[in-house]
């Protein structure tokens, strides 16, 4: 199968937000500009990067409420992705941390899954999802059914994870999870980071001597712990992002904490470049935002779990702290402020994640799999 003659479909869990994972989608769209996209829900106002893509959302998209509250109907997602028709495609690349991998293809079609992580609410973070306020005012109503639904969905998810011909993980951390939960081997290809946008100096923000967080404001990111730490210390903190936890975090935060919501790239570059350091407190599967901060020449202070261990080298481009608590973060910030870090070393540490390198690696891997498909099927 020659690349020029391939009919390609790209599949993602849902196109209704902007985050680190969406950098992967943008890079894939550049590799396969003529590909069709399939997803459960698509909101062009929340995913403006996809405005020129040929997107086929599911029937759920005709119900506007569920474009942003898809988590209320997780039991529909298996049916949605199994119902898409991929019989006319030679290559299907699914990307996601949930149901996209469960699509069904004919034997002649090569299906490659780029796994962001095994579905969090079914495996690694199941208990957290059951107890947090994921569904707002519906939480108490849904709780009695939660464990039963998760049990049923986890069985489907395991079966779905066996369907791709090959799996690629975004980090060694995710590779271990894929082995643990799905009993499958996978190849690691780190996500692409657009280093080029940090080649010029960005606009200097009005606030100074601030630490920076860039994340979706959702419960599993544990931004409440960061807010509590900065409430205690009085240090200036800037939080970029939107999400379901925003109202709760605003109520919790003191005046030294500034919420900027969604920020376009040309403004975000300046925020990265002028911050004191970037803060990470949750266990990331990889951590593109951490890489972007380093590309801007700024150190990262992160919880010593997950993808941070593959990105941060303590004393060289940041620090790793051992406990996911406000007090431990403040202790690490005190330590950080007594140290000096070299911006060029921070930038050099993420050169290997450059988008141009990713494209060559990913395309080489896909081409090899396509050739293998010709031989075996």
C-alpha positions as CSV (number, residue, x, y, z in Angstrom):
1,X,0.0,0.0,0.0
2,X,1.6,3.3,-1.1
3,X,0.9,6.3,1.1
4,X,-0.5,8.3,-1.8
5,X,-3.1,5.6,-2.5
6,X,-4.2,4.9,1.0
7,X,-7.7,5.8,2.1
8,X,-7.1,6.9,5.7
9,X,-9.6,7.5,8.6
10,X,-8.6,9.2,11.8
11,X,-10.6,8.5,14.9
12,X,-10.7,10.4,18.2
13,X,-12.8,10.0,21.3
14,X,-14.4,13.5,21.1
15,X,-13.6,16.8,19.4
16,X,-14.9,19.2,22.0
17,X,-11.9,20.7,23.8
18,X,-8.4,22.0,23.4
19,X,-5.6,20.4,25.4
20,X,-2.3,18.6,25.1
21,X,-3.7,15.6,23.3
22,X,-5.0,17.8,20.6
23,X,-1.5,18.5,19.5
24,X,-1.3,14.9,18.4
25,X,-4.5,15.4,16.3
26,X,-3.1,18.5,14.6
27,X,0.2,16.7,13.8
28,X,-1.8,13.7,12.4
29,X,-3.9,16.0,10.3
30,X,-0.7,17.5,8.8
31,X,0.5,14.0,7.9
32,X,-2.9,13.0,6.4
33,X,-4.6,16.2,5.2
34,X,-7.1,14.2,3.1
35,X,-8.2,11.9,5.9
36,X,-11.7,11.6,7.2
37,X,-12.3,12.1,10.9
38,X,-14.7,10.2,13.1
39,X,-15.7,11.1,16.6
40,X,-18.5,10.8,19.1
41,X,-19.2,14.6,19.5
42,X,-17.8,17.6,17.7
43,X,-18.1,21.2,18.9
44,X,-16.3,23.5,16.4
45,X,-16.5,26.4,18.9
46,X,-14.5,24.4,21.4
47,X,-12.2,22.6,18.9
48,X,-11.4,25.4,16.4
49,X,-8.3,23.6,15.2
50,X,-10.5,21.1,13.4
51,X,-12.5,23.7,11.4
52,X,-11.1,22.5,8.0
53,X,-11.2,18.8,8.7
54,X,-13.8,16.4,7.2
55,X,-15.5,15.4,10.5
56,X,-18.2,12.7,10.9
57,X,-19.6,12.9,14.4
58,X,-22.1,10.4,15.8
59,X,-25.9,10.8,16.3
60,X,-25.1,12.2,19.7
61,X,-23.9,15.4,18.2
62,X,-27.4,16.3,17.2
63,X,-28.2,16.8,20.9
64,X,-26.3,20.0,21.8
65,X,-26.3,19.3,25.5
66,X,-24.2,16.2,25.1
67,X,-21.5,17.9,23.1
68,X,-20.0,19.1,26.4
69,X,-21.6,16.6,28.8
70,X,-20.8,13.4,27.1
71,X,-19.6,11.9,30.4
72,X,-23.3,11.5,31.4
73,X,-23.8,8.8,28.8
74,X,-20.7,6.6,28.9
75,X,-22.8,3.5,28.2
76,X,-23.6,4.8,24.7
77,X,-20.0,5.2,23.6
78,X,-19.2,1.6,22.8
79,X,-22.3,1.5,20.5
80,X,-21.2,4.7,18.9
81,X,-17.7,3.6,17.9
82,X,-18.8,0.1,16.9
83,X,-21.4,1.6,14.6
84,X,-19.0,3.6,12.4
85,X,-18.4,2.0,9.0
86,X,-14.7,1.7,8.0
87,X,-15.0,-0.8,5.2
88,X,-13.8,1.6,2.5
89,X,-10.5,2.5,4.3
90,X,-7.0,0.9,4.1
91,X,-5.7,2.5,7.3
92,X,-7.5,3.6,10.4
93,X,-5.6,5.4,13.2
94,X,-7.5,5.7,16.4
95,X,-6.3,8.1,19.1
96,X,-7.6,8.4,22.6
97,X,-7.9,7.4,26.2
98,X,-11.4,6.0,26.0
99,X,-13.6,4.3,23.4
100,X,-12.1,5.2,20.0
101,X,-9.9,2.0,20.0
102,X,-13.1,-0.1,20.1
103,X,-14.0,0.5,16.4
104,X,-14.5,-2.5,14.2
105,X,-12.6,-3.0,10.9
106,X,-12.4,-5.6,8.2
107,X,-9.3,-7.9,8.2
108,X,-7.7,-6.2,5.3
109,X,-7.8,-2.8,7.0
110,X,-4.8,-1.9,9.2
111,X,-5.9,-0.4,12.6
112,X,-3.3,1.3,14.7
113,X,-4.2,2.7,18.1
114,X,-2.2,5.6,19.5
115,X,-3.0,5.1,23.2
116,X,-3.0,8.2,25.4
117,X,-3.7,5.9,28.4
118,X,-6.0,3.0,29.3
119,X,-9.4,4.5,30.1
120,X,-8.8,6.3,33.4
121,X,-12.3,6.0,34.9
122,X,-12.3,2.3,34.3
123,X,-8.7,1.4,35.4
124,X,-6.0,3.5,37.0
125,X,-8.2,6.3,38.4
126,X,-11.5,4.4,39.0
127,X,-11.9,5.2,42.7
128,X,-11.2,8.9,42.1
129,X,-13.9,9.1,39.4
130,X,-16.4,7.4,41.7
131,X,-15.9,9.8,44.6
132,X,-15.2,13.1,42.9
133,X,-17.9,15.6,41.7
134,X,-17.5,14.6,38.1
135,X,-21.3,14.9,37.4
136,X,-22.1,17.9,39.5
137,X,-25.6,17.9,40.9
138,X,-26.3,14.5,39.3
139,X,-23.5,12.9,41.3
140,X,-25.7,11.5,44.1
141,X,-28.3,10.2,41.6
142,X,-25.7,8.4,39.6
143,X,-23.6,7.0,42.4
144,X,-25.7,3.8,43.0
145,X,-25.3,2.9,39.3
146,X,-21.7,4.0,38.9
147,X,-19.9,0.8,40.0
148,X,-22.2,-1.4,38.0
149,X,-21.7,0.7,34.8
150,X,-18.0,0.8,35.3
151,X,-17.9,-3.0,35.8
152,X,-19.7,-3.5,32.5
153,X,-17.7,-0.9,30.6
154,X,-14.4,-2.3,31.8
155,X,-15.2,-5.7,30.3
156,X,-16.0,-4.0,27.0
157,X,-13.0,-1.8,27.2
158,X,-10.7,-4.8,27.6
159,X,-12.2,-6.5,24.6
160,X,-12.0,-3.3,22.6
161,X,-8.3,-3.0,23.4
162,X,-7.6,-6.3,21.7
163,X,-9.1,-5.0,18.4
164,X,-6.3,-2.8,17.1
165,X,-3.7,-4.6,15.0
166,X,-1.0,-2.6,16.7
167,X,-0.8,-0.2,19.7
168,X,1.5,2.8,20.2
169,X,1.8,4.3,23.7
170,X,2.7,8.0,24.3
171,X,5.2,7.2,27.1
172,X,6.9,4.4,29.0
173,X,4.4,5.1,31.8
174,X,1.5,4.4,29.5
175,X,3.2,1.4,28.0
176,X,3.3,-0.2,31.5
177,X,-0.4,0.5,32.0
178,X,-1.3,-1.0,28.6
179,X,0.6,-4.2,29.7
180,X,-1.0,-4.1,33.1
181,X,-4.7,-3.6,32.1
182,X,-4.9,-4.8,28.6
183,X,-2.1,-7.5,28.6
184,X,-0.8,-6.1,25.3
185,X,2.6,-5.0,24.2
186,X,3.0,-1.5,22.6
187,X,5.7,0.7,21.1
188,X,6.5,4.0,22.6
189,X,6.4,7.2,20.4
190,X,6.4,10.3,22.5
191,X,3.8,13.0,21.4
192,X,4.9,15.9,19.2
193,X,5.7,19.2,20.7
194,X,5.7,22.3,18.5
195,X,9.0,23.9,19.5
196,X,8.9,26.4,16.7
197,X,6.4,28.6,18.4
198,X,8.9,29.4,21.1
199,X,11.6,30.6,18.7
200,X,10.6,34.3,19.2
201,X,10.0,36.2,22.4
202,X,6.3,36.4,23.4
203,X,4.4,39.3,24.8
204,X,5.3,40.0,28.5
205,X,2.3,39.8,30.8
206,X,1.4,42.6,33.2
207,X,1.8,40.3,36.2
208,X,5.4,39.4,37.3
209,X,7.1,36.8,39.5
210,X,4.3,34.3,38.9
211,X,4.2,30.6,38.7
212,X,2.2,29.0,35.9
213,X,-0.3,26.2,35.5
214,X,-1.7,25.2,32.1
215,X,-4.4,22.5,32.3
216,X,-8.0,21.6,31.9
217,X,-9.8,22.4,35.1
218,X,-11.2,19.0,35.9
219,X,-11.1,17.0,39.1
220,X,-8.3,14.5,38.3
221,X,-5.8,17.3,37.6
222,X,-5.9,18.1,41.4
223,X,-5.6,21.8,40.9
224,X,-7.3,22.3,44.2
225,X,-4.0,21.2,45.9
226,X,-2.0,23.8,43.9
227,X,-4.5,26.5,44.8
228,X,-4.3,25.5,48.5
229,X,-0.5,25.7,48.4
230,X,-0.5,29.1,46.8
231,X,-3.2,30.3,49.2
232,X,-0.9,29.4,52.1
233,X,2.3,30.9,50.6
234,X,0.9,34.0,49.0
235,X,3.0,33.5,45.9
236,X,1.5,34.7,42.6
237,X,0.0,32.0,40.5
238,X,-1.5,32.1,37.0
239,X,-3.9,29.3,35.9
240,X,-4.7,28.9,32.2
241,X,-7.5,26.6,31.1
242,X,-11.2,25.9,31.4
243,X,-13.3,23.0,32.8
244,X,-15.9,21.7,35.1
245,X,-13.9,22.5,38.3
246,X,-13.6,26.2,37.5
247,X,-16.3,27.5,39.8
248,X,-15.1,25.4,42.7
249,X,-11.5,26.6,42.2
250,X,-12.5,30.2,41.9
251,X,-14.3,30.0,45.3
252,X,-11.2,28.4,46.9
253,X,-8.6,30.8,45.5
254,X,-7.2,33.9,47.2
255,X,-6.5,37.1,45.3
256,X,-2.9,36.1,44.5
257,X,-4.3,33.4,42.1
258,X,-5.3,34.6,38.6
259,X,-7.6,32.5,36.3
260,X,-7.2,33.5,32.7
261,X,-9.4,30.9,31.0
262,X,-8.6,29.9,27.4
263,X,-5.6,31.8,26.0
264,X,-4.6,31.7,22.3
265,X,-1.1,30.4,21.5
266,X,0.5,33.8,20.7
267,X,-0.4,35.0,24.2
268,X,0.4,31.7,25.9
269,X,3.9,31.7,24.6
270,X,4.7,34.9,26.6
271,X,3.1,33.5,29.7
272,X,5.4,30.4,29.5
273,X,8.5,32.5,28.8
274,X,8.1,34.9,31.6
275,X,6.9,32.6,34.4
276,X,9.1,31.7,37.4
277,X,8.4,28.0,36.8
278,X,5.7,25.7,35.6
279,X,3.8,23.7,38.2
280,X,2.5,20.1,37.8
281,X,0.8,18.2,40.6
282,X,-1.2,15.4,39.0
283,X,0.1,12.2,37.6
284,X,0.3,12.9,33.8
285,X,0.4,10.2,31.2
286,X,3.1,12.3,29.4
287,X,2.8,16.0,29.8
288,X,2.9,18.2,26.7
289,X,2.4,21.4,28.8
290,X,5.5,20.6,30.8
291,X,7.5,20.2,27.5
292,X,6.2,23.5,26.3
293,X,7.3,25.3,29.5
294,X,10.8,23.7,29.0
295,X,10.8,24.7,25.3
296,X,10.2,28.3,26.6
297,X,13.3,28.0,28.8
298,X,11.5,27.7,32.1
299,X,12.0,24.9,34.7
300,X,9.2,22.5,35.7
301,X,8.3,21.6,39.3
302,X,6.3,18.4,39.1
303,X,4.9,15.5,41.2
304,X,7.3,12.5,40.9
305,X,5.0,10.2,39.1
306,X,4.0,9.3,35.5
307,X,5.3,11.2,32.5
308,X,7.1,13.8,34.6
309,X,9.7,11.2,35.3
310,X,10.5,10.9,31.6
311,X,10.6,14.7,31.1
312,X,12.1,16.3,34.2
313,X,15.7,15.7,35.3
314,X,16.0,17.1,38.9
315,X,18.5,19.9,39.2
316,X,18.9,20.2,35.4
317,X,15.5,21.3,34.1
318,X,13.4,21.3,37.2
319,X,12.5,19.5,40.4
320,X,10.4,16.4,41.3
321,X,8.6,16.2,44.7
322,X,7.5,13.1,46.4
323,X,4.1,13.8,47.9
324,X,0.9,15.0,46.2
325,X,0.2,17.6,49.0
326,X,0.1,21.4,49.3
327,X,2.7,21.4,52.0
328,X,5.1,19.3,50.0
329,X,4.7,21.6,47.0
330,X,5.5,24.6,49.1
331,X,8.6,23.0,50.5
332,X,9.7,22.3,46.9
333,X,9.0,25.9,45.9
334,X,11.2,27.1,48.8
335,X,14.0,24.8,47.6
336,X,13.5,26.0,44.0
337,X,13.9,29.6,44.9
338,X,17.3,29.0,46.3
339,X,18.5,27.4,43.1
340,X,19.5,28.5,39.6
341,X,18.5,26.9,36.3
342,X,19.9,27.6,32.9
343,X,17.3,28.3,30.2
344,X,19.3,26.7,27.4
345,X,19.5,23.4,29.3
346,X,15.7,23.5,29.7
347,X,15.2,24.0,26.0
348,X,17.8,21.3,25.0
349,X,16.1,18.8,27.2
350,X,13.0,18.7,25.0
351,X,14.6,18.9,21.6
352,X,13.9,15.1,21.2
353,X,10.2,15.8,21.3
354,X,10.1,18.2,18.3
355,X,7.1,17.8,16.0
356,X,9.4,17.4,12.9
357,X,11.1,14.5,14.6
358,X,7.8,13.0,15.6
359,X,6.5,13.1,12.1
360,X,9.5,11.2,10.7
361,X,9.3,8.6,13.5
362,X,5.6,8.1,13.3
363,X,5.4,7.9,9.5
364,X,8.3,5.4,9.4
365,X,6.5,3.2,11.9
366,X,3.2,3.4,10.0
367,X,4.9,2.6,6.7
368,X,6.6,-0.4,8.2
369,X,3.2,-1.6,9.6
370,X,1.6,-1.1,6.2
371,X,4.2,-3.2,4.5
372,X,3.8,-5.9,7.1
373,X,0.1,-5.8,6.5
374,X,0.6,-6.5,2.8
375,X,2.6,-9.6,3.6
376,X,0.4,-11.0,6.4
377,X,-3.1,-10.2,5.1
